[in-house]
């Protein structure tokens, strides 16, 4: 079983991303608990813990059986999609900020990092990916775009499902239409491409 360093904005996001990573890579993971965000999370906590993770990885021996995944929501911040893949010094673009820090401290070539990694920056939120992946093409255009509406729609689906939020998130990760998501969401497509390098470059 492979080790996974997992940095997300919420305890509810953890099983979602772990399950998605297993679906897309075909690997099985055990989350490494040595470097984790504190209980109260959000972008600032993820960024702070990311710096600790990078310092740890800089002194880590190359390991083909260990991986890291960092996720924060885009939340309508500027820089997408035109500058989505362009590292900058600004934290206003989460993808560029995180990738810039990784490039600066681990090197610009991810294949030379001691541990393979992936970035998940849902546009605009993790709820966007869930709704796009659960609905058919004919309803994709009706996906809410505001933070409040997205959270409200997910809360309604959780209530209808009759399960806990954690179980709902896990079930979503196991049943999302990945092909539809890759087609409809540029940010998810980038995430899936990161994950696919975990096996193709071994």
C-alpha positions in Angstrom: 0.0 0.0 0.0 1.3 3.4 -1.0 1.6 6.4 1.4 -0.3 9.6 0.7 0.3 13.0 2.2 -3.0 14.8 2.0 -3.6 18.5 2.6 -7.2 19.7 2.1 -9.5 22.4 3.5 -11.8 20.1 5.4 -12.0 16.7 7.1 -14.9 16.0 4.7 -12.7 16.6 1.7 -10.1 14.0 2.8 -12.0 10.8 1.9 -13.2 12.4 -1.3 -9.7 13.0 -2.6 -8.3 9.8 -1.3 -11.0 7.8 -3.1 -10.6 9.8 -6.3 -6.9 9.3 -6.3 -7.4 5.6 -5.9 -9.9 5.5 -8.8 -7.8 7.4 -11.2 -4.4 5.8 -10.4 -5.5 2.3 -9.5 -3.3 2.5 -6.4 -4.3 1.9 -2.8 -3.3 4.5 -0.2 -2.8 4.9 3.5 -2.8 8.6 4.5 0.4 9.6 6.2 -0.6 11.5 9.4 2.8 13.1 10.2 2.1 16.3 8.3 -1.5 17.4 8.5 -3.4 20.7 8.8 -4.7 21.7 12.2 -8.3 21.1 13.1 -9.5 24.6 12.0 -8.8 24.5 8.3 -9.1 26.7 5.2 -6.7 28.1 2.6 -4.4 29.7 5.1 -4.0 26.4 7.1 -3.4 24.4 3.9 -0.7 26.9 2.8 1.0 26.9 6.2 1.0 23.1 6.3 2.2 23.0 2.7 5.3 24.9 3.7 6.0 22.3 6.4 5.4 19.5 3.8 7.8 21.0 1.3 10.5 21.3 4.0 9.9 17.7 4.9 10.0 16.6 1.2 13.3 18.5 0.5 15.1 16.1 2.8 13.1 13.0 1.8 14.8 10.2 -0.1 13.3 9.5 -3.5 10.3 7.2 -2.9 8.2 5.8 -5.7 5.7 4.5 -3.2 4.8 7.8 -1.6 2.7 10.7 -3.0 1.2 14.0 -1.9 -2.0 15.8 -2.9 -2.7 19.4 -2.1 -6.2 20.9 -2.6 -7.9 24.2 -2.0 -11.0 25.6 -3.8 -10.5 28.4 -6.4 -13.5 30.3 -4.9 -13.8 32.7 -7.7 -10.3 34.1 -7.3 -8.8 35.8 -10.4 -6.3 34.1 -12.8 -8.5 31.3 -14.2 -8.3 30.0 -16.8 -5.8 32.3 -18.6 -3.2 32.3 -15.8 -4.2 29.0 -14.2 -1.0 27.3 -15.2 1.4 30.3 -14.8 3.2 30.4 -11.4 3.1 33.9 -9.9 4.1 35.4 -6.6 0.4 36.2 -5.9 -1.7 34.1 -3.5 -4.8 35.3 -5.3 -4.5 32.4 -7.8 -4.3 29.3 -5.7 -3.0 27.0 -8.4 -0.2 29.4 -9.4 0.7 30.1 -5.8 1.0 26.5 -4.8 2.8 25.4 -8.0 5.1 28.4 -7.7 6.1 27.3 -4.2 6.7 23.7 -5.3 8.8 24.8 -8.3 10.8 27.2 -6.2 11.6 24.8 -3.4 11.5 21.3 -5.1 12.4 22.2 -8.7 10.6 23.1 -11.8 10.4 19.5 -13.1 7.9 17.4 -11.1 9.4 14.2 -12.3 12.5 15.0 -10.3 10.6 15.7 -7.0 11.5 13.1 -4.3 7.8 12.3 -4.0 5.2 12.6 -6.8 2.5 15.1 -6.2 -0.8 16.4 -7.5 -2.8 19.7 -7.2 -6.6 19.8 -7.0 -8.0 23.3 -7.4 -11.7 22.9 -8.1 -13.3 25.8 -10.1 -15.0 27.2 -8.4 -15.4 24.7 -5.5 -15.3 21.0 -4.7 -19.1 21.2 -4.8 -18.8 22.2 -8.5 -17.0 19.0 -9.4 -19.5 16.9 -7.4 -22.5 18.4 -9.2 -20.9 18.2 -12.6 -19.9 14.6 -12.1 -23.3 13.5 -10.7 -25.6 15.1 -13.3 -26.0 14.3 -17.0 -24.9 16.6 -19.9 -28.4 18.1 -20.3 -28.3 19.5 -16.7 -24.7 20.6 -16.6 -25.6 24.1 -17.7 -27.8 24.6 -14.6 -25.0 24.0 -12.1 -25.0 26.9 -9.6 -22.0 29.2 -9.8 -22.1 31.1 -6.4 -20.6 29.7 -3.2 -23.9 29.9 -1.4 -25.9 28.2 -4.1 -23.4 25.4 -4.5 -23.3 24.7 -0.8 -27.2 24.8 -0.7 -27.5 22.3 -3.6 -25.0 19.9 -1.9 -26.8 20.2 1.4 -30.1 19.3 -0.3 -28.5 16.2 -1.9 -27.0 15.1 1.4 -30.4 15.5 3.1 -32.1 13.5 0.3 -29.4 10.7 0.5 -30.1 10.1 4.2 -26.4 9.6 4.9 -23.7 11.6 6.7 -21.8 14.3 4.9 -18.6 12.2 5.1 -20.3 9.2 3.6 -21.9 11.3 0.9 -18.6 12.8 -0.1 -17.0 9.3 -0.2 -19.9 7.9 -2.3 -19.7 10.9 -4.6 -16.0 10.2 -5.3 -16.8 6.5 -6.0 -19.6 7.3 -8.4 -18.7 10.5 -10.3 -18.7 10.3 -14.0 -15.0 10.9 -14.5 -15.1 11.2 -18.3 -17.8 13.8 -18.1 -15.9 15.7 -15.5 -12.7 15.7 -17.6 -14.7 17.0 -20.5 -16.7 19.7 -18.7 -14.2 20.9 -16.1 -10.7 22.2 -17.1 -9.6 22.2 -13.5 -10.6 18.6 -13.0 -8.9 17.7 -16.2 -5.6 19.2 -14.9 -6.1 17.3 -11.6 -6.5 14.0 -13.4 -3.4 14.6 -15.5 -1.4 15.1 -12.3 -2.7 11.8 -10.9 -2.0 9.9 -14.1 1.7 10.8 -13.9 1.9 8.9 -10.6 1.8 5.6 -12.5 3.1 6.6 -16.0 6.4 7.9 -14.7 7.2 5.0 -12.3 
